[in-house]
């Protein structure tokens, strides 16, 4: 794995944690918070690849 890929995946992971945590703290169930975190992390990878690439 290249350094570029590692940075993008790490940033996507952090974004997913933040979104999932904020979703959970807003009072939504755990399952929807996990889903929101996964979707934001997955959706963030192409955007981060374009921005950092």
N, C-alpha and C positions, 0 to 999 in steps of 0.2 A: 504494500500500500504506500502510495506516495505521500509526501508531506501535505500536498494540496488537498488530497482526498481526506486525510485525517483531520485537517482544519475544518473542512466543510462539514464532515460528519459530527465533529465535536460541537460546532456552532449550531447545527440542526438539533442535536441532542439537548443543548442548553435551551434553545427556543422551545422545544417540546416540553421540557420540564417547567419552564416559566408559565407557558400557556396552560398546561395541565394543572399546575399548582393554583394559578389564579382562578381557573374554572372551578376547582374543588372548593376554594375559599369563598367563592361567591354563593355557595349553598347548593350546587348541583351534586347529584350522586357521583360516587367514585367511578362508575363505569363510563359516564359521559365525560368526566375529567380525563380519564385515560384515553378515550377516543379522541378528544380534542387535542391532547398532547401528541398522539401518534399522527393525526392528520396534519397538524401544524409542522411537525418535524419532517414528515414526508413531503409536504408541499414546499417546505423551505429549502430542500436540497437543490432543486433546479434554479431557484432564485439566487441562492448563495453561490452556486457554481457560475452563474452569469455575472454576479457582482464581483466575486473574488477572482474569477478566471481571467 
